[in-house]
Each structure stands twice: as structure tokens, then as C-alpha cells.
């Protein structure tokens, strides 16, 4: 599998270049202050592209699951992830931890 152009890593991540991103959601989970992950950014269109660009700029892992993104876009900004999405979001958290995702201690999480 070739290197991913967005994350420079291999695995279950975006397969499209940034200019093809149409939707994005950013989550935060801080074990010390949060009981469950929260949505800290969500957008469609140009702002979604900017979310991905910022993630790349700050070396925040990117994980792609279009179905999960669609469900998360239906939630309010800064809302906690509802129980029916725990399993799907847990897969994202596992992925981030496997990458050493705790490096993003600036409150953005992943």
C-alpha cells in the first residue's frame, strides 16, 4: 500500500487528497477531564478541507470512516459522543493510540 498523502502513514486513513475532502469532524478526548469524546470541529466543504489541513499541520492523526462522519455531523458542536457511537469512536481511539496519539496533548486530542 502506498504512503497516504494526508497522513504520511499507512492504514485505515483518508485515501483522497485534501482537495477532495468534503466532510470532516474533529474529536477530543482527554482522559483527565473528559468522560467521553467530544466533537470539537465539524464542517462540510471548504471548512472541512481546512480542518484536515490543520490536522496535518499539527500532526494530528486522521482516520477515515465516512459513515461515522455523517453520524457525527448530525450532532451539535462540542457535544459528547452518544452511547450508540461508542464502538465506532473506540476504533478511532485505538487507531490513534496505536500511532502514539497521546503526542497531541494540546487539547485537540485527535
Secondary structure by P-SEA (a helix, b strand, c coil): cccccccccccccccccccccccbbbbbbbcccccccccccccccaaaaaaaaaaaaaccbbbbbaaaaaaaaaccccccccccaaaaaaaaaaaaaaaccccccccccc
